[in-house]
Amino acid sequence: MTTTGSDLKASHSAAVEPAGMTGINRFEMLLFRLGAKDGDERSEQYGISVFKVREIVPMPNVTKIAGALPHMMGVVNIRGQIIPVIDLPAMIGCRPKTGLNIMLVTEFARSAQAFAVEAVEEIVHLDWGQVLPAESGVGDGMVTSIARLDADVESSRLVQVLDVEAIMRHFAPPGSEEVKPENMGAKVSLKPGSAILFADDSAVARSLIEQSLEAIDAPYITTKSGKEAWERLQQIAADAQAEGKKARDKIAIVLTDLEMPEMDGFMLTKQIKRDDRFAGIPVVVHSSLTGMANEEHAKSVGADAYVAKFVAEELADAIRKVAIA
């Protein structure tokens, strides 16, 4: 059932309380609508991870900021915290039919921000196998994956999962996310002939990770999901065995995001750690999902380190600490 501003009590907020990442390879997603695109009367469904949403509130008054970037509505005061508000329908190219009724307050990658949307609908629980990588260029690069809501593959409802990292990059100060090699510290020392294999479904994150690894002189292999990383690792293990080597002779570190289509970082870590072929290969979790619960769960499946996105210097430090020389 759709939740609009009139449905929620104006004096209260609807806090999002995820059940916790106790299961492996499961995805909790909040569904919402932004309106219709020009020339289309359908109001498409979009999704965002529940773990990125702090609370849902009726749309408050927004204080406009002089010289704000396009689609930046201004700021709001949420219990003493000043939070920027982004017009998400305008950002995506949609027109709300009933207005901007709801504000999603999100928290990830060490920052808080809010997105104005038309309506919030429900929270769905999916297997990551129901979430497929989006083709390049879908949603102008702001969609990271497509989720099938139903078991029926042929007629399932489809939802576009937004790449919040890509959206937020539009509002970052110039140069704030650039990787500065002079600040990255010592070059990493890896076993000759080995590389770092990393998995991340966000094009923005992949670009920043690649810049970071190049800055510390670390060879790397890029993959876009946990499933792709796992398949690549198995092929590398088979090639190593054919050469009379071990997988760790070719892979020095696995670096993984947590939320990814088809197979999440928790499952990828668990698969690696229970497979003798990959014994001795450290796994570093690199995620915008911060907090002790996520860190402890990552460690419970065998992760050797956990670093929050995105501070390039901290990522480099984590890599140096676990590197196989």
C-alpha positions in Angstrom: 0.0 0.0 0.0 1.3 3.4 -0.9 2.4 5.7 1.9 2.0 9.4 1.2 2.5 12.5 3.4 -1.2 12.5 4.3 -1.0 9.0 5.5 1.8 9.7 8.0 1.4 11.7 11.2 3.1 15.0 10.6 4.4 15.0 14.2 6.1 11.7 14.0 8.7 10.0 11.7 8.5 6.5 10.4 11.8 5.0 11.4 13.2 2.2 9.3 14.3 -0.8 11.4 15.9 -3.5 9.2 15.8 -7.0 10.7 19.6 -7.2 10.4 21.9 -9.1 8.1 21.4 -12.5 9.8 20.8 -14.3 6.5 23.3 -14.7 3.8 22.6 -13.5 0.2 19.4 -11.7 1.2 18.4 -8.2 0.2 15.9 -5.9 2.0 14.7 -3.2 -0.4 12.4 -0.2 0.2 10.2 0.4 -2.8 9.1 4.0 -3.8 7.8 5.9 -6.8 9.1 9.1 -8.3 6.4 9.7 -11.0 6.4 9.3 -14.7 9.0 10.2 -17.3 8.1 12.6 -20.2 5.9 10.9 -22.7 5.0 8.0 -20.4 2.1 7.9 -18.0 3.4 4.9 -16.0 4.9 5.6 -12.6 7.8 3.3 -12.3 9.0 1.6 -9.1 12.4 2.2 -7.8 14.3 0.7 -4.9 17.0 1.4 -2.4 18.6 -0.8 0.3 16.8 -0.6 3.6 20.1 -0.5 5.3 20.8 2.9 3.7 17.5 4.4 4.9 17.5 5.9 8.4 13.9 7.1 8.5 11.0 8.1 6.4 9.2 11.4 7.1 6.4 13.5 5.6 7.9 16.2 3.4 8.9 19.1 5.7 9.6 22.7 4.8 13.0 22.9 3.1 15.3 25.9 3.5 16.7 27.0 0.1 20.4 27.6 -0.2 21.8 30.3 -2.3 23.8 29.1 -5.3 22.7 25.4 -4.8 23.4 22.9 -7.6 20.5 21.8 -9.8 18.1 19.4 -8.1 19.4 20.4 -4.7 16.3 21.7 -3.0 18.1 23.0 0.1 18.5 21.7 3.7 16.3 20.6 6.6 17.0 20.3 10.3 16.4 16.8 11.6 16.8 16.8 15.4 19.7 19.3 15.2 21.4 17.7 12.2 21.4 19.8 9.0 20.8 17.5 6.1 20.8 18.4 2.3 17.6 17.5 0.4 17.8 16.2 -3.2 14.8 16.3 -5.6 15.2 12.7 -6.7 12.4 12.7 -9.4 14.0 15.7 -11.1 17.4 14.0 -10.9 16.1 10.8 -12.5 13.9 12.7 -15.1 10.5 12.0 -13.6 7.4 14.2 -12.9 5.6 13.4 -9.7 1.8 13.3 -10.3 0.9 14.2 -6.7 3.9 16.2 -5.7 6.9 15.5 -3.4 5.2 14.0 -0.5 7.8 11.9 1.3 11.4 12.4 2.4 13.8 9.5 2.7 16.6 10.2 5.2 19.6 8.1 4.2 22.8 7.4 5.9 25.8 5.8 4.2 29.4 6.4 3.3 29.8 8.4 6.5 27.2 11.0 5.6 23.5 11.8 5.9 21.3 13.1 3.1 17.6 13.1 2.2 15.8 12.3 -1.0 12.4 13.8 -1.8 10.1 11.2 -3.5 6.4 11.0 -4.5 5.4 7.9 -2.5 6.8 5.1 -0.5 5.2 1.7 -0.9 6.7 -1.3 0.9 9.8 -3.2 2.0 10.4 -6.4 0.1 12.8 -9.3 1.0 14.6 -10.8 -2.0 17.4 -13.3 -2.7 20.3 -11.5 -4.3 19.8 -14.0 -7.2 16.6 -12.0 -8.0 18.8 -8.8 -8.5 20.6 -8.6 -11.8 23.3 -6.2 -12.9 21.9 -3.3 -15.0 23.2 -2.9 -18.5 25.7 -0.1 -19.1 23.9 3.2 -19.6 20.6 2.2 -17.9 19.1 5.1 -16.0 21.9 7.4 -17.2 24.3 5.5 -15.0 22.2 6.0 -11.9 20.8 2.5 -11.8 23.1 -0.2 -10.5 20.8 -3.2 -10.9 17.3 -4.5 -11.8 15.3 -6.5 -9.2 12.7 -9.1 -10.0 10.1 -8.9 -7.3 8.3 -12.2 -8.1 9.4 -15.8 -8.6 7.9 -15.9 -12.1 10.9 -15.0 -14.3 8.7 -14.4 -17.4 6.2 -11.9 -15.9 7.9 -10.7 -12.7 7.5 -7.0 -11.7 10.8 -5.2 -12.3 12.3 -2.5 -10.1 15.3 -0.2 -10.8 17.7 -0.2 -7.9 19.3 3.2 -7.7 23.1 3.7 -7.5 23.1 6.2 -4.6 26.9 6.6 -4.8 26.6 7.8 -8.4 23.8 10.2 -7.5 25.6 11.7 -4.6 28.8 12.2 -6.7 26.9 14.9 -8.6 26.8 17.0 -5.4 30.3 16.4 -4.1 32.5 19.5 -4.1 34.9 19.6 -7.1 37.9 17.4 -6.4 36.6 16.0 -3.1 36.5 12.4 -4.3 39.6 12.5 -6.4 42.3 10.1 -5.4 45.5 12.1 -4.8 48.6 9.7 -5.2 50.7 12.0 -3.1 48.5 11.3 -0.1 48.3 7.5 -0.5 51.4 6.5 1.4 53.8 3.7 0.6 53.4 1.4 -2.4 51.9 -2.0 -1.5 54.1 -5.0 -1.5 52.5 -8.0 -3.2 53.8 -11.4 -4.2 55.3 -11.0 -7.7 52.8 -12.0 -10.4 49.8 -11.6 -8.0 47.0 -9.1 -8.1 44.1 -7.7 -6.1 40.7 -8.9 -7.3 37.8 -6.6 -6.3 34.1 -6.7 -6.7 31.8 -3.6 -6.7 28.5 -3.0 -8.6 28.8 0.8 -8.7 30.6 2.3 -11.6 31.6 5.3 -9.5 33.1 3.1 -6.8 34.9 0.9 -9.3 36.6 4.0 -10.8 37.7 5.3 -7.4 39.0 1.9 -6.4 41.0 1.5 -9.6 42.5 4.9 -9.1 43.4 4.0 -5.5 45.1 0.7 -6.5 47.0 2.4 -9.3 48.2 5.0 -6.8 49.8 2.3 -4.5 51.1 0.4 -7.5 48.8 -2.6 -7.0 47.8 -4.8 -10.0 44.1 -5.5 -10.0 41.3 -7.5 -11.6 37.9 -5.8 -11.7 34.5 -7.5 -11.3 31.0 -6.1 -11.1 29.3 -8.5 -8.7 30.0 -11.2 -6.1 29.0 -13.9 -8.6 31.3 -12.6 -11.3 34.2 -12.4 -8.7 33.5 -16.0 -7.5 33.5 -17.3 -11.1 36.7 -15.5 -11.9 38.3 -16.9 -8.7 37.4 -20.4 -9.7 38.9 -20.0 -13.1 42.1 -18.5 -11.6 42.3 -21.5 -9.2 42.0 -23.9 -12.1 44.7 -22.1 -14.1 47.0 -22.0 -11.1 46.6 -25.7 -10.5 47.4 -26.4 -14.1 50.6 -24.5 -13.7 51.5 -26.3 -10.5 50.7 -23.2 -8.4 48.2 -22.1 -5.8 45.5 -19.5 -6.1 47.3 -17.3 -3.6 50.2 -17.1 -6.1 47.9 -15.2 -8.4 45.5 -13.5 -6.0 47.0 -11.5 -3.2 43.8 -10.0 -1.8 40.1 -10.1 -2.5 38.3 -6.7 -2.0 34.6 -6.8 -1.9 31.5 -4.6 -1.6 28.6 -6.0 0.4 25.5 -5.2 -1.6 25.8 -6.6 -5.1 23.5 -8.3 -7.6 23.4 -12.1 -7.8 25.7 -12.7 -4.9 26.5 -10.3 -2.0 29.8 -9.7 -0.4 28.9 -11.8 2.7 28.2 -14.9 0.6 31.4 -14.2 -1.5 33.5 -14.0 1.6 31.9 -17.2 3.1 32.5 -19.1 -0.2 36.2 -18.0 -0.3 36.9 -18.9 3.3 35.4 -22.3 3.2 37.2 -23.4 0.0 40.7 -24.8 0.6 41.8 -23.6 -2.8 41.8 -20.0 -1.5 43.4 -20.7 1.8 45.6 -17.8 2.9 44.0 -15.2 0.7 42.8 -12.3 2.8 39.3 -10.7 2.2 38.8 -7.0 2.8 35.2 -5.8 2.9 34.8 -2.2 1.5 31.3 -1.0 2.0 29.2 2.2 2.4 27.2 0.2 5.0 28.9 1.3 8.2 28.2 0.2 11.8 29.3 -2.4 14.2 26.6 -4.9 13.2 27.8 -5.0 9.6 31.5 -5.2 10.6 30.8 -8.0 13.1 28.7 -10.0 10.6 31.5 -9.6 7.9 34.0 -10.9 10.4 31.7 -13.8 11.3 31.9 -15.1 7.7 35.7 -14.7 7.7 36.5 -11.2 6.5 40.0 -10.2 7.5 39.3 -6.4 7.5 36.4 -4.0 7.1 36.9 -0.5 5.7 34.1 2.1 5.1 33.7 3.9 1.8 35.2 6.1 0.6 38.5 7.4 1.9 41.2 6.3 -0.4 44.0 6.6 2.2 42.1 4.3 4.6 41.5 1.8 1.8 45.2 1.8 1.0 46.1 1.3 4.7 43.8 -1.7 5.0 45.3 -3.3 1.9 48.9 -2.8 3.2 48.0 -4.4 6.5 46.7 -7.7 5.0 48.9 -7.9 1.9 50.6 -11.2 1.1 54.2 -10.2 0.3 
